[in-house]
Amino acid sequence: MTTPNISRRGDLIQESPIRKLAPMALDAVKRGISIHHLNIGQPDIPTPIEFWDAVKCNMNTVLAYGPSIGIPALRESICVYYSRSGISIEPDHVMITTGGSEAVIFSMMATCDPGDEIICFEPFYANYNGFATLSDVKLVPITSSAENGFHLPPSEEITSRITDRTKAILICNPNNPTGTILTDAEIAELADIVSRFNIYLLADEVYRDFAFDGREHSSILEYPEIAERAVVMDSISKRFSSCGARLGNIVTRNKSLMTAFVKFGQARLCPPTLSQYGATEMYRSMTDEYFSSIVSKYQNRRDILMEELHGIDGIFFLKPEGAFYATIKIPVENTDHFAAWMLTDFSVDGWTTMVAPAEGFYATPGLGLDEIRIAYVLEENRMRSALEILKAGLQEYRASR
Ligand SMILES: Cc1ncc(COP(=O)(O)O)c(C=O)c1O
C-alpha cells in the first residue's frame, strides 16, 4: 500500500550533528567500547541538591498543569537573577519555556512570518537550522572568520544582507560553538543596526554565566535604546547543569511580542511543572560562590584543552573566551567521516572519543567540513584521556587515508 509523501519540512530538517552519530555510539557500546563524550554540551557537574529537595517537597497527589507563562515564583526568581548583573526586569517580561530550545523557536515564530529572514553569524548553534525549518524562517548566514576570533564582521557587511524580508538579527553570546564573547562595542553596533533598520535583536544567552579570564558578559537587555526590540533566550540547562529539566525562558520588554509568546505557550499548555519547582529553589539558593566555582572549573578545562591541542600537528584553534566549546580545524577532508570512524574503527584500551562534526553548525553548504566542535564538559583526567585518544585516532586515520 502506498502512503502520502511526508512534508517537505519533515524531509528537509537537518539532523543534529551533535546527535546524529548516536546510533554508531550505541553500536560501539554494544561491542564493549566506552566513550568519552566531547560531542555534546552535557555538563558532568551534579545538579544542585535544591532541585531534588524541591521535587521531593512538592510530591502531591496530582502533578497538575501550571500557567502557560510559567509559575510566578520562578519568574520572580529569574528577575532577581538578572538583577545580579544590573538588569532590571519585571516578572511580566519573563516567560518560562520548555528549554532554551522552545525559547528560540517561539522567538523565530513571533518575529517572522513564513519565508521571512533572520541574519545570523555562522558557525552557530546547529539546532538553529532545525528551528528555522520548523518555523519556516530563512536563516541568512554571515560567515565569521577565525582570523578575527569569530567576532562580528564590519557593520557594512551586516547591513548589506538586510532585505525587506529581514525581521531580526540572531546572536549567540557567549557563543556555541566558538566560545567567542561579543564586546560592548559589538553589541552597541548591533543595537544601532537593528534600530536603524527597524528589526529585532534576538540573543541566545544560555551561556551568559560562562565568561573566562575576568571577562564580563554584556546582555542586550542592558541597552535601553533597544528595549522594545530585544529578546533574550535563556535556559537552566547549563547554568544549573539541569539539561533534563527542560526549562528555559524568554525575556522581552515588548508587550506585543510577549502576548504572542503567551498564546504560543497556551497552545502547548505549560512548561514542566515539577522542574519549575526545582528551578525556583536553585535560583533562590544560588550564590556568587556557586557561579565562580563553576566558571573556574570550565576555565580550567578550557586550559587543559588548549594544552593538549598544542601537541597535535596540523590543527588550528582559538582560545575560547566563554561557554564550554571550541571549534577546531583538523587536517582531514571530511570530519563527518572521521567522527564516525572514531566510533566504528578506533579505540585505545577499550575507549574512544566522540566529537561533533562542524558542517551542521553552518548554513552555507560546504563550510565546516574540516572542523569539529569539542565540548569540554569532562573532568580533568577524562579530558586528558579523551584528547589523547583523539590525537591517536587522528594520526591513525590520516595514515590510513
Ligand atoms: C546556544 C544554545 N542555545 C540553546 C540550547 C538549548 O538549550 P535547552 O537544553 O535549554 O533546550 C543549547 C543547548 O545546548 C545551546 O547550546
The ligand as an SDF file (V2000), in Angstrom:
LIG
                    3D

 16 16  0  0  0  0  0  0  0  0999 V2000
   23.3820   28.0130   22.3000 C   0  0  0  0  0  0  0  0  0  0  0  0
   22.3100   27.1070   22.7760 C   0  0  0  0  0  0  0  0  0  0  0  0
   21.0450   27.5350   22.7410 N   0  0  0  0  0  0  0  0  0  0  0  0
   20.0310   26.7600   23.1410 C   0  0  0  0  0  0  0  0  0  0  0  0
   20.2710   25.4820   23.6010 C   0  0  0  0  0  0  0  0  0  0  0  0
   19.1150   24.6490   24.0130 C   0  0  0  0  0  0  0  0  0  0  0  0
   19.0840   24.5240   25.3930 O   0  0  0  0  0  0  0  0  0  0  0  0
   17.9710   23.7240   26.1720 P   0  0  0  0  0  0  0  0  0  0  0  0
   18.5990   22.4770   26.6920 O   0  0  0  0  0  0  0  0  0  0  0  0
   17.6140   24.6290   27.2900 O   0  0  0  0  0  0  0  0  0  0  0  0
   16.8370   23.4820   25.2650 O   0  0  0  0  0  0  0  0  0  0  0  0
   21.5680   24.9840   23.6460 C   0  0  0  0  0  0  0  0  0  0  0  0
   21.8370   23.6120   24.0920 C   0  0  0  0  0  0  0  0  0  0  0  0
   22.9230   23.0960   24.0130 O   0  0  0  0  0  0  0  0  0  0  0  0
   22.6210   25.8210   23.2200 C   0  0  0  0  0  0  0  0  0  0  0  0
   23.8930   25.4160   23.2410 O   0  0  0  0  0  0  0  0  0  0  0  0
  1  2  1  0
  2  3  1  0
  2 15  2  0
  3  4  2  0
  4  5  1  0
  5  6  1  0
  5 12  2  0
  6  7  1  0
  7  8  1  0
  8  9  2  0
  8 10  1  0
  8 11  1  0
 12 13  1  0
 12 15  1  0
 13 14  2  0
 15 16  1  0
M  END
$$$$
